Amino acid sequence: MNLSRRAFARAAGAGAAAAVFAPLISVKPLFAVPPPAVKGDIRLSANENPYGPSPAALDAMRDAFAKAWRYPDESQDALAGAIAKSHSVAHDQVLLGDGSSEILKVAAAAFTGPSRKLVMAAPTFEAIGAAAKITGADVVNVPLDASYGHDVAAMGAVAGAGLIYICNPNNPTGSITPRASLRGMLASVPSTTAVLVDEAYFHYASSADYESVIPLIASRPNLIVARTFSKIYGMAGLRCGYAISSHETIKQLAAQQAWDSINIMAIAAAQASLGDTQHVVEGRKRNAATKADVVASLKKLGYEIIPSETNFIMINVRRDVRPMLAAMHTHGVHVGRLFPALPQHMRVTIGKPDQMQAFVKAFGEVVGA
Ligand SMILES: Cc1ncc(COP(=O)(O)O)c(C=O)c1O
């Protein structure tokens, strides 16, 4: 996207008010480019991991410069093998992606179309909806249930579904869909409907009611699980994710993908990250501690937070969130965009402790506490 946001707003003939709110609009492909970074601003808007990659990943990338001239086939193969081993699946059950975004896109391309709907929650991570619309598919949005889990019964009951997308834990709510309801849905949905469970935030979830569905692929060949190195592994800028499914489904996904879409730096960093389990343990611990402090501070200010199993929280601000997003921005803190299904909630990524202290201070000032 070469047009700056300002140039885009001008080109679109947007007025001054629209220009102010342009950074807050929620659809990724054209509009979600973050506002220009201002030096010193605190970025809590994209659920990134502010601690970055493992030191081993940084070393591996330095070493990988020497491999930059070659296509990454062997390295790709080695990484897929290591991922397969870590999940106790066969090598041919893994497909690497240019971020898990690419996995979502190829799944939409493979399993949705004019007569095959996409079924997804509202609100959830929107990217796959945009990809399905390109295939000519109807996109059916099913509201989350009262506990902010996916309404799996309603989702499973949609006729003509080619693909059901479940984000667990869910972005933007940080909530989980309990293991029993997810298992029930997977057992009852027609075997012709593919199901994609996006586990981008898997590592942050600690609820006893939460589980990965990777082991269920053995009994449901068109169940796809997407994972990413962008979150706990701190590699959002490098772009590496993957899918686990049956070999037959992986072949269908791979047919939609460009060859060699994952670069050697991302592969080297991902491979090294897998070997640094301590980085994951520490990342989870740091996130939980900082999140607990922020939640306590917000509760003291009188605000409710949806229970979060992720590295972000969703705050009920009890008013239209849009002016607050702009006000936080002027205080130098970038928080999540507007999610139209929850227009009175603000999504905030858990950053480092000092960043979160600055966030709480700015939030207090914006709400006039
Ligand atoms: C639920 C979910 N899935 C997928 C992605 C895409 O991640 P990436 O393409 O960086 O792997 C994100 C990014 O925020 C996300 O929140």
Ligand as a Chemical Component Dictionary entry (heavy atoms), coordinates in Angstrom:
data_LIG
# 
_chem_comp.id                   LIG 
_chem_comp.type                 NON-POLYMER 
_chem_comp.pdbx_formal_charge   0 
_chem_comp.three_letter_code    LIG 
# 
loop_
_chem_comp_atom.comp_id 
_chem_comp_atom.atom_id 
_chem_comp_atom.alt_atom_id 
_chem_comp_atom.type_symbol 
_chem_comp_atom.charge 
_chem_comp_atom.model_Cartn_x 
_chem_comp_atom.model_Cartn_y 
_chem_comp_atom.model_Cartn_z 
_chem_comp_atom.pdbx_ordinal 
LIG C1 C1 C 0 -6.496 -14.157 15.339 1  
LIG C2 C2 C 0 -5.451 -13.737 14.387 2  
LIG N1 N1 N 0 -5.153 -14.550 13.369 3  
LIG C3 C3 C 0 -4.206 -14.232 12.490 4  
LIG C4 C4 C 0 -3.502 -13.054 12.590 5  
LIG C5 C5 C 0 -2.498 -12.736 11.565 6  
LIG O1 O1 O 0 -1.240 -12.938 12.055 7  
LIG P1 P1 P 0 0.028  -13.168 11.160 8  
LIG O2 O2 O 0 -0.354 -13.042 9.719  9  
LIG O3 O3 O 0 0.982  -12.128 11.583 10 
LIG O4 O4 O 0 0.480  -14.544 11.489 11 
LIG C6 C6 C 0 -3.778 -12.181 13.637 12 
LIG C7 C7 C 0 -3.054 -10.910 13.761 13 
LIG O5 O5 O 0 -3.266 -10.084 14.600 14 
LIG C8 C8 C 0 -4.776 -12.526 14.557 15 
LIG O6 O6 O 0 -5.111 -11.727 15.571 16 
# 
loop_
_chem_comp_bond.comp_id 
_chem_comp_bond.atom_id_1 
_chem_comp_bond.atom_id_2 
_chem_comp_bond.value_order 
_chem_comp_bond.pdbx_ordinal 
LIG C1 C2 SING 1  
LIG C2 N1 SING 2  
LIG C2 C8 DOUB 3  
LIG N1 C3 DOUB 4  
LIG C3 C4 SING 5  
LIG C4 C5 SING 6  
LIG C4 C6 DOUB 7  
LIG C5 O1 SING 8  
LIG O1 P1 SING 9  
LIG P1 O2 DOUB 10 
LIG P1 O3 SING 11 
LIG P1 O4 SING 12 
LIG C6 C7 SING 13 
LIG C6 C8 SING 14 
LIG C7 O5 DOUB 15 
LIG C8 O6 SING 16 
# 
